[in-house]
Amino acid sequence: SKLDNLYRQIILDHSSHPHHYGTLDQSSQQIELNNPTCGDVIHLELAIDDQGLIQDIAFHGHGCSISTASASMMTDAVIGK
């Protein structure tokens, strides 16, 4: 269906060109997340302001296309929150 194709294209785009991929110059929080079943590893960095809002975010690591796309979409969703 057209909707399935749209979702597939969004996942492929985020996987091929992940948003906020890399590291931050200054971060206030860092965490490494891993999935022992498939071997995905994501290192997440956050810059949080005095009000507790996420001002900037970055991630790096390795994983499947779904893992990378999910991390990319999550970074877009949480900035400013």
Biopython code that builds the backbone (N, CA, C, O; Angstrom):
import numpy as np
from Bio.PDB.StructureBuilder import StructureBuilder

atoms = [
    (1, "SER", "N", (0.833, -1.187, 0.000)),
    (1, "SER", "CA", (0.000, 0.000, 0.000)),
    (1, "SER", "C", (0.876, 1.248, 0.000)),
    (1, "SER", "O", (2.078, 1.170, 0.252)),
    (2, "LYS", "N", (0.278, 2.377, -0.278)),
    (2, "LYS", "CA", (1.015, 3.641, -0.292)),
    (2, "LYS", "C", (1.536, 3.997, 1.093)),
    (2, "LYS", "O", (2.634, 4.538, 1.225)),
    (3, "LEU", "N", (0.749, 3.696, 2.130)),
    (3, "LEU", "CA", (1.176, 3.995, 3.493)),
    (3, "LEU", "C", (2.373, 3.136, 3.887)),
    (3, "LEU", "O", (3.308, 3.642, 4.507)),
    (4, "ASP", "N", (2.367, 1.858, 3.546)),
    (4, "ASP", "CA", (3.509, 0.981, 3.817)),
    (4, "ASP", "C", (4.756, 1.495, 3.114)),
    (4, "ASP", "O", (5.843, 1.507, 3.693)),
    (5, "ASN", "N", (4.598, 1.918, 1.872)),
    (5, "ASN", "CA", (5.734, 2.458, 1.122)),
    (5, "ASN", "C", (6.261, 3.735, 1.759)),
    (5, "ASN", "O", (7.472, 3.953, 1.793)),
    (6, "LEU", "N", (5.371, 4.581, 2.265)),
    (6, "LEU", "CA", (5.783, 5.804, 2.935)),
    (6, "LEU", "C", (6.584, 5.480, 4.189)),
    (6, "LEU", "O", (7.658, 6.045, 4.399)),
    (7, "TYR", "N", (6.074, 4.574, 5.029)),
    (7, "TYR", "CA", (6.796, 4.182, 6.239)),
    (7, "TYR", "C", (8.149, 3.574, 5.896)),
    (7, "TYR", "O", (9.146, 3.873, 6.553)),
    (8, "ARG", "N", (8.193, 2.737, 4.891)),
    (8, "ARG", "CA", (9.442, 2.112, 4.466)),
    (8, "ARG", "C", (10.443, 3.185, 4.029)),
    (8, "ARG", "O", (11.619, 3.112, 4.384)),
    (9, "GLN", "N", (9.988, 4.172, 3.269)),
    (9, "GLN", "CA", (10.864, 5.238, 2.800)),
    (9, "GLN", "C", (11.384, 6.085, 3.955)),
    (9, "GLN", "O", (12.550, 6.477, 3.961)),
    (10, "ILE", "N", (10.524, 6.371, 4.936)),
    (10, "ILE", "CA", (10.955, 7.140, 6.108)),
    (10, "ILE", "C", (12.034, 6.380, 6.870)),
    (10, "ILE", "O", (13.041, 6.967, 7.264)),
    (11, "ILE", "N", (11.838, 5.097, 7.079)),
    (11, "ILE", "CA", (12.830, 4.276, 7.787)),
    (11, "ILE", "C", (14.137, 4.235, 7.008)),
    (11, "ILE", "O", (15.206, 4.398, 7.596)),
    (12, "LEU", "N", (14.073, 4.023, 5.714)),
    (12, "LEU", "CA", (15.287, 3.979, 4.895)),
    (12, "LEU", "C", (16.014, 5.316, 4.916)),
    (12, "LEU", "O", (17.243, 5.350, 4.980)),
    (13, "ASP", "N", (15.269, 6.418, 4.863)),
    (13, "ASP", "CA", (15.891, 7.742, 4.890)),
    (13, "ASP", "C", (16.602, 7.985, 6.216)),
    (13, "ASP", "O", (17.749, 8.433, 6.228)),
    (14, "HIS", "N", (15.935, 7.693, 7.334)),
    (14, "HIS", "CA", (16.558, 7.890, 8.649)),
    (14, "HIS", "C", (17.733, 6.939, 8.857)),
    (14, "HIS", "O", (18.697, 7.293, 9.535)),
    (15, "SER", "N", (17.669, 5.762, 8.295)),
    (15, "SER", "CA", (18.767, 4.809, 8.423)),
    (15, "SER", "C", (19.976, 5.245, 7.598)),
    (15, "SER", "O", (21.114, 5.151, 8.059)),
    (16, "SER", "N", (19.731, 5.716, 6.391)),
    (16, "SER", "CA", (20.820, 6.134, 5.497)),
    (16, "SER", "C", (21.399, 7.492, 5.870)),
    (16, "SER", "O", (22.592, 7.735, 5.689)),
    (17, "HIS", "N", (20.553, 8.375, 6.391)),
    (17, "HIS", "CA", (20.960, 9.742, 6.736)),
    (17, "HIS", "C", (20.411, 10.091, 8.117)),
    (17, "HIS", "O", (19.512, 10.924, 8.237)),
    (18, "PRO", "N", (20.954, 9.451, 9.167)),
    (18, "PRO", "CA", (20.393, 9.660, 10.505)),
    (18, "PRO", "C", (20.556, 11.102, 10.980)),
    (18, "PRO", "O", (21.606, 11.718, 10.796)),
    (19, "HIS", "N", (19.510, 11.617, 11.587)),
    (19, "HIS", "CA", (19.528, 12.957, 12.168)),
    (19, "HIS", "C", (20.243, 12.900, 13.514)),
    (19, "HIS", "O", (20.095, 11.934, 14.262)),
    (20, "HIS", "N", (21.012, 13.932, 13.816)),
    (20, "HIS", "CA", (21.690, 14.075, 15.109)),
    (20, "HIS", "C", (22.698, 12.951, 15.361)),
    (20, "HIS", "O", (22.941, 12.587, 16.512)),
    (21, "TYR", "N", (23.282, 12.402, 14.301)),
    (21, "TYR", "CA", (24.283, 11.345, 14.459)),
    (21, "TYR", "C", (25.632, 11.998, 14.732)),
    (21, "TYR", "O", (26.032, 12.921, 14.022)),
    (22, "GLY", "N", (26.324, 11.528, 15.742)),
    (22, "GLY", "CA", (27.635, 12.060, 16.086)),
    (22, "GLY", "C", (27.750, 12.244, 17.582)),
    (22, "GLY", "O", (27.173, 11.489, 18.365)),
    (23, "THR", "N", (28.505, 13.261, 17.968)),
    (23, "THR", "CA", (28.705, 13.552, 19.388)),
    (23, "THR", "C", (28.452, 15.031, 19.635)),
    (23, "THR", "O", (28.463, 15.838, 18.704)),
    (24, "LEU", "N", (28.224, 15.379, 20.893)),
    (24, "LEU", "CA", (28.051, 16.770, 21.292)),
    (24, "LEU", "C", (29.358, 17.296, 21.858)),
    (24, "LEU", "O", (30.123, 16.546, 22.463)),
    (25, "ASP", "N", (29.617, 18.594, 21.664)),
    (25, "ASP", "CA", (30.793, 19.210, 22.275)),
    (25, "ASP", "C", (30.670, 19.196, 23.793)),
    (25, "ASP", "O", (31.640, 18.935, 24.504)),
    (26, "GLN", "N", (29.464, 19.481, 24.279)),
    (26, "GLN", "CA", (29.205, 19.458, 25.718)),
    (26, "GLN", "C", (27.878, 18.752, 25.953)),
    (26, "GLN", "O", (26.853, 19.120, 25.381)),
    (27, "SER", "N", (27.913, 17.743, 26.795)),
    (27, "SER", "CA", (26.679, 17.036, 27.136)),
    (27, "SER", "C", (26.558, 16.948, 28.648)),
    (27, "SER", "O", (27.560, 16.852, 29.357)),
    (28, "SER", "N", (25.329, 16.981, 29.132)),
    (28, "SER", "CA", (25.110, 16.871, 30.569)),
    (28, "SER", "C", (24.741, 15.453, 30.983)),
    (28, "SER", "O", (24.848, 15.097, 32.156)),
    (29, "GLN", "N", (24.309, 14.646, 30.024)),
    (29, "GLN", "CA", (23.957, 13.254, 30.303)),
    (29, "GLN", "C", (24.429, 12.375, 29.155)),
    (29, "GLN", "O", (24.342, 12.759, 27.988)),
    (30, "GLN", "N", (24.927, 11.199, 29.493)),
    (30, "GLN", "CA", (25.324, 10.215, 28.489)),
    (30, "GLN", "C", (24.887, 8.835, 28.960)),
    (30, "GLN", "O", (24.898, 8.533, 30.154)),
    (31, "ILE", "N", (24.507, 8.017, 28.006)),
    (31, "ILE", "CA", (24.142, 6.640, 28.334)),
    (31, "ILE", "C", (24.443, 5.764, 27.128)),
    (31, "ILE", "O", (24.297, 6.186, 25.981)),
    (32, "GLU", "N", (24.861, 4.549, 27.405)),
    (32, "GLU", "CA", (25.056, 3.573, 26.338)),
    (32, "GLU", "C", (23.995, 2.492, 26.488)),
    (32, "GLU", "O", (23.820, 1.918, 27.562)),
    (33, "LEU", "N", (23.304, 2.228, 25.409)),
    (33, "LEU", "CA", (22.234, 1.234, 25.399)),
    (33, "LEU", "C", (22.622, 0.123, 24.449)),
    (33, "LEU", "O", (23.155, 0.384, 23.370)),
    (34, "ASN", "N", (22.361, -1.120, 24.839)),
    (34, "ASN", "CA", (22.683, -2.214, 23.932)),
    (34, "ASN", "C", (21.614, -3.288, 23.988)),
    (34, "ASN", "O", (20.901, -3.456, 24.977)),
    (35, "ASN", "N", (21.538, -3.998, 22.889)),
    (35, "ASN", "CA", (20.622, -5.122, 22.770)),
    (35, "ASN", "C", (21.480, -6.370, 22.614)),
    (35, "ASN", "O", (22.011, -6.613, 21.530)),
    (36, "PRO", "N", (21.629, -7.163, 23.665)),
    (36, "PRO", "CA", (22.501, -8.332, 23.594)),
    (36, "PRO", "C", (22.014, -9.393, 22.605)),
    (36, "PRO", "O", (22.798, -10.228, 22.154)),
    (37, "THR", "N", (20.745, -9.362, 22.275)),
    (37, "THR", "CA", (20.204, -10.355, 21.343)),
    (37, "THR", "C", (20.745, -10.161, 19.937)),
    (37, "THR", "O", (21.136, -11.124, 19.277)),
    (38, "CYS", "N", (20.768, -8.902, 19.475)),
    (38, "CYS", "CA", (21.201, -8.654, 18.093)),
    (38, "CYS", "C", (22.521, -7.906, 18.005)),
    (38, "CYS", "O", (23.088, -7.803, 16.917)),
    (39, "GLY", "N", (23.029, -7.380, 19.118)),
    (39, "GLY", "CA", (24.319, -6.708, 19.118)),
    (39, "GLY", "C", (24.274, -5.218, 18.841)),
    (39, "GLY", "O", (25.328, -4.594, 18.721)),
    (40, "ASP", "N", (23.089, -4.624, 18.734)),
    (40, "ASP", "CA", (22.992, -3.179, 18.525)),
    (40, "ASP", "C", (23.538, -2.451, 19.745)),
    (40, "ASP", "O", (23.272, -2.841, 20.882)),
    (41, "VAL", "N", (24.312, -1.382, 19.500)),
    (41, "VAL", "CA", (24.828, -0.530, 20.572)),
    (41, "VAL", "C", (24.606, 0.921, 20.160)),
    (41, "VAL", "O", (25.020, 1.338, 19.079)),
    (42, "ILE", "N", (23.954, 1.683, 21.024)),
    (42, "ILE", "CA", (23.703, 3.103, 20.780)),
    (42, "ILE", "C", (24.235, 3.884, 21.979)),
    (42, "ILE", "O", (23.902, 3.587, 23.127)),
    (43, "HIS", "N", (25.058, 4.877, 21.698)),
    (43, "HIS", "CA", (25.551, 5.790, 22.729)),
    (43, "HIS", "C", (24.787, 7.095, 22.546)),
    (43, "HIS", "O", (24.835, 7.701, 21.476)),
    (44, "LEU", "N", (24.084, 7.526, 23.585)),
    (44, "LEU", "CA", (23.215, 8.693, 23.521)),
    (44, "LEU", "C", (23.790, 9.795, 24.396)),
    (44, "LEU", "O", (24.177, 9.550, 25.539)),
    (45, "GLU", "N", (23.847, 11.017, 23.858)),
    (45, "GLU", "CA", (24.330, 12.181, 24.595)),
    (45, "GLU", "C", (23.248, 13.253, 24.582)),
    (45, "GLU", "O", (22.615, 13.499, 23.555)),
    (46, "LEU", "N", (23.041, 13.890, 25.740)),
    (46, "LEU", "CA", (22.012, 14.925, 25.868)),
    (46, "LEU", "C", (22.604, 16.183, 26.482)),
    (46, "LEU", "O", (23.440, 16.113, 27.383)),
    (47, "ALA", "N", (22.166, 17.328, 25.988)),
    (47, "ALA", "CA", (22.444, 18.611, 26.623)),
    (47, "ALA", "C", (21.115, 19.093, 27.195)),
    (47, "ALA", "O", (20.181, 19.394, 26.453)),
    (48, "ILE", "N", (21.043, 19.163, 28.514)),
    (48, "ILE", "CA", (19.800, 19.508, 29.209)),
    (48, "ILE", "C", (19.966, 20.871, 29.874)),
    (48, "ILE", "O", (20.965, 21.115, 30.551)),
    (49, "ASP", "N", (18.982, 21.766, 29.683)),
    (49, "ASP", "CA", (19.076, 23.111, 30.245)),
    (49, "ASP", "C", (18.609, 23.138, 31.702)),
    (49, "ASP", "O", (18.248, 22.111, 32.276)),
    (50, "ASP", "N", (18.627, 24.344, 32.284)),
    (50, "ASP", "CA", (18.272, 24.513, 33.699)),
    (50, "ASP", "C", (16.821, 24.160, 34.008)),
    (50, "ASP", "O", (16.494, 23.850, 35.154)),
    (51, "GLN", "N", (15.952, 24.202, 33.008)),
    (51, "GLN", "CA", (14.552, 23.835, 33.208)),
    (51, "GLN", "C", (14.309, 22.341, 32.979)),
    (51, "GLN", "O", (13.179, 21.867, 33.089)),
    (52, "GLY", "N", (15.370, 21.608, 32.662)),
    (52, "GLY", "CA", (15.241, 20.178, 32.433)),
    (52, "GLY", "C", (14.817, 19.805, 31.024)),
    (52, "GLY", "O", (14.425, 18.666, 30.773)),
    (53, "LEU", "N", (14.896, 20.770, 30.092)),
    (53, "LEU", "CA", (14.524, 20.508, 28.702)),
    (53, "LEU", "C", (15.740, 20.094, 27.883)),
    (53, "LEU", "O", (16.847, 20.582, 28.112)),
    (54, "ILE", "N", (15.532, 19.206, 26.945)),
    (54, "ILE", "CA", (16.616, 18.740, 26.074)),
    (54, "ILE", "C", (16.882, 19.811, 25.022)),
    (54, "ILE", "O", (16.046, 20.064, 24.156)),
    (55, "GLN", "N", (18.050, 20.436, 25.105)),
    (55, "GLN", "CA", (18.427, 21.476, 24.153)),
    (55, "GLN", "C", (19.125, 20.907, 22.925)),
    (55, "GLN", "O", (19.007, 21.451, 21.828)),
    (56, "ASP", "N", (19.851, 19.814, 23.114)),
    (56, "ASP", "CA", (20.546, 19.173, 21.998)),
    (56, "ASP", "C", (20.709, 17.699, 22.327)),
    (56, "ASP", "O", (20.688, 17.296, 23.490)),
    (57, "ILE", "N", (20.869, 16.913, 21.289)),
    (57, "ILE", "CA", (20.977, 15.467, 21.456)),
    (57, "ILE", "C", (21.802, 14.912, 20.308)),
    (57, "ILE", "O", (21.772, 15.440, 19.197)),
    (58, "ALA", "N", (22.528, 13.858, 20.580)),
    (58, "ALA", "CA", (23.291, 13.170, 19.537)),
    (58, "ALA", "C", (23.385, 11.699, 19.909)),
    (58, "ALA", "O", (23.277, 11.321, 21.075)),
    (59, "PHE", "N", (23.590, 10.880, 18.883)),
    (59, "PHE", "CA", (23.806, 9.458, 19.130)),
    (59, "PHE", "C", (24.823, 8.935, 18.137)),
    (59, "PHE", "O", (24.996, 9.479, 17.047)),
    (60, "HIS", "N", (25.486, 7.873, 18.537)),
    (60, "HIS", "CA", (26.358, 7.140, 17.625)),
    (60, "HIS", "C", (26.402, 5.693, 18.096)),
    (60, "HIS", "O", (25.983, 5.377, 19.210)),
    (61, "GLY", "N", (26.899, 4.846, 17.262)),
    (61, "GLY", "CA", (26.974, 3.428, 17.578)),
    (61, "GLY", "C", (26.763, 2.609, 16.331)),
    (61, "GLY", "O", (26.928, 3.097, 15.213)),
    (62, "HIS", "N", (26.399, 1.363, 16.532)),
    (62, "HIS", "CA", (26.154, 0.498, 15.383)),
    (62, "HIS", "C", (24.931, -0.367, 15.657)),
    (62, "HIS", "O", (24.651, -0.756, 16.791)),
    (63, "GLY", "N", (24.232, -0.645, 14.599)),
    (63, "GLY", "CA", (23.039, -1.467, 14.720)),
    (63, "GLY", "C", (22.385, -1.636, 13.365)),
    (63, "GLY", "O", (22.876, -1.134, 12.353)),
    (64, "CYS", "N", (21.297, -2.334, 13.358)),
    (64, "CYS", "CA", (20.562, -2.568, 12.118)),
    (64, "CYS", "C", (19.888, -1.272, 11.661)),
    (64, "CYS", "O", (19.890, -0.274, 12.381)),
    (65, "SER", "N", (19.326, -1.300, 10.481)),
    (65, "SER", "CA", (18.688, -0.099, 9.939)),
    (65, "SER", "C", (17.502, 0.342, 10.795)),
    (65, "SER", "O", (17.263, 1.541, 10.936)),
    (66, "ILE", "N", (16.764, -0.591, 11.360)),
    (66, "ILE", "CA", (15.627, -0.232, 12.218)),
    (66, "ILE", "C", (16.118, 0.462, 13.491)),
    (66, "ILE", "O", (15.518, 1.442, 13.932)),
    (67, "SER", "N", (17.194, -0.035, 14.075)),
    (67, "SER", "CA", (17.755, 0.566, 15.278)),
    (67, "SER", "C", (18.237, 1.989, 15.002)),
    (67, "SER", "O", (17.938, 2.907, 15.765)),
    (68, "THR", "N", (18.977, 2.169, 13.918)),
    (68, "THR", "CA", (19.493, 3.490, 13.560)),
    (68, "THR", "C", (18.351, 4.451, 13.242)),
    (68, "THR", "O", (18.351, 5.591, 13.706)),
    (69, "ALA", "N", (17.383, 3.998, 12.458)),
    (69, "ALA", "CA", (16.244, 4.848, 12.108)),
    (69, "ALA", "C", (15.447, 5.228, 13.354)),
    (69, "ALA", "O", (15.011, 6.372, 13.483)),
    (70, "SER", "N", (15.254, 4.291, 14.261)),
    (70, "SER", "CA", (14.503, 4.568, 15.490)),
    (70, "SER", "C", (15.216, 5.608, 16.343)),
    (70, "SER", "O", (14.580, 6.522, 16.869)),
    (71, "ALA", "N", (16.529, 5.476, 16.483)),
    (71, "ALA", "CA", (17.296, 6.451, 17.260)),
    (71, "ALA", "C", (17.218, 7.829, 16.607)),
    (71, "ALA", "O", (17.064, 8.835, 17.299)),
    (72, "SER", "N", (17.322, 7.875, 15.297)),
    (72, "SER", "CA", (17.237, 9.138, 14.564)),
    (72, "SER", "C", (15.881, 9.811, 14.769)),
    (72, "SER", "O", (15.818, 11.006, 15.057)),
    (73, "MET", "N", (14.811, 9.057, 14.624)),
    (73, "MET", "CA", (13.469, 9.615, 14.799)),
    (73, "MET", "C", (13.232, 10.049, 16.241)),
    (73, "MET", "O", (12.572, 11.059, 16.485)),
    (74, "MET", "N", (13.766, 9.293, 17.196)),
    (74, "MET", "CA", (13.617, 9.647, 18.605)),
    (74, "MET", "C", (14.311, 10.977, 18.892)),
    (74, "MET", "O", (13.773, 11.803, 19.629)),
    (75, "THR", "N", (15.499, 11.196, 18.321)),
    (75, "THR", "CA", (16.200, 12.456, 18.578)),
    (75, "THR", "C", (15.389, 13.641, 18.076)),
    (75, "THR", "O", (15.337, 14.680, 18.735)),
    (76, "ASP", "N", (14.756, 13.496, 16.916)),
    (76, "ASP", "CA", (13.897, 14.568, 16.403)),
    (76, "ASP", "C", (12.727, 14.831, 17.347)),
    (76, "ASP", "O", (12.336, 15.982, 17.544)),
    (77, "ALA", "N", (12.177, 13.790, 17.920)),
    (77, "ALA", "CA", (10.960, 13.907, 18.730)),
    (77, "ALA", "C", (11.194, 14.531, 20.103)),
    (77, "ALA", "O", (10.279, 15.141, 20.656)),
    (78, "VAL", "N", (12.398, 14.397, 20.670)),
    (78, "VAL", "CA", (12.588, 14.814, 22.066)),
    (78, "VAL", "C", (13.244, 16.184, 22.243)),
    (78, "VAL", "O", (13.229, 16.721, 23.351)),
    (79, "ILE", "N", (13.811, 16.758, 21.201)),
    (79, "ILE", "CA", (14.446, 18.073, 21.363)),
    (79, "ILE", "C", (13.392, 19.090, 21.794)),
    (79, "ILE", "O", (12.306, 19.177, 21.222)),
    (80, "GLY", "N", (13.750, 19.849, 22.817)),
    (80, "GLY", "CA", (12.837, 20.861, 23.345)),
    (80, "GLY", "C", (11.859, 20.336, 24.377)),
    (80, "GLY", "O", (11.014, 21.083, 24.872)),
    (81, "LYS", "N", (11.965, 19.082, 24.699)),
    (81, "LYS", "CA", (11.038, 18.480, 25.670)),
    (81, "LYS", "C", (11.765, 18.096, 26.940)),
    (81, "LYS", "O", (11.150, 17.576, 27.870)),
]
sb = StructureBuilder()
sb.init_structure("model")
sb.init_model(0)
sb.init_chain("A")
sb.init_seg("    ")
for serial, (resi, resn, name, xyz) in enumerate(atoms, 1):
    if name == "N":
        sb.init_residue(resn, " ", resi, " ")
    sb.init_atom(name, np.array(xyz, "f"), 0.0, 1.0, " ", f" {name:<3s}", serial, name[0])
structure = sb.get_structure()
